[in-house]
Amino acid sequence: MSNEIILNADLRVRTGTNKTREIRREDSMVPAIIYGNEEESKNIKLKLNELTKASENELFYTQVLKILLEGNEEKVVLKELQREPVKGKFLHADFQRVSSKTKLKVVVPFRFNGEEDCEGVKTDGGVLAKAISEIEIACLAGNIPEAIEIDITNLMLNEAIRLSDINLPEGAEIPGFDEENDQMIVSVNPPRAEEEPEILSDGEEGEVAEGEEESVEQDDSNEETPEEESSD
């Protein structure tokens, strides 16, 4: 697998809330645990700088990782990464052991190929609309793809690609997928008609504005006309 991510870890002897705080503060490390695959769970700690760098790679969240521990290699996937709510500081990480035959649910991004040459956009002036950018699939740990490739070169105006149109890795499936939730992934839509901006002309100099004119008329109607003197 390309771009393999490897983390170095030490066993964590100290456990408990106070001890984990000391690990973070004094050792600049992050408490974590490895579990699963019918083996004993191991409390470990990871170097903060290594974990931070690994977390910047999108594959960290979807691919099988390697943790080197006491000269041994653990193949795992990330199950949970806890962060401090305000500052985003790492608090704890959970890793699940896997083998090539372990079936997992992972979220995999779509990779759209041929955007610059898309027929519906290039020829007909359509607008490319991406409805979703990733999908959860269930597949063997050894077959997790970095991304699901979608070629949109020949996608024409008013055409779309749906979940039922994509090719998944061998043995992979979309959990709970059926015709009712056959979601659209990407489409080429007609361009929106451009609306001409309304041009507002300023009134000529000396012209009374509509609101002002109405006010003047009201003032005039409220003036009392002097009564004519009646002659005896």
Beta strands, then each sheet from edge to edge (+ up, - down):
strand 1: 6-11
strand 2: 29-36
strand 3: 39-47
strand 4: 65-69
strand 5: 72-83
strand 6: 90-97
strand 7: 103-113
strand 8: 127-130
strand 9: 134-140
strand 10: 148-151
strand 11: 160-162
strand 12: 184-189
sheet 1: 1+ 3- 2+ 6+ 5- 4+ 1+
sheet 2: 9+ 7- 10-
sheet 3: 8+ 12- 11+
end
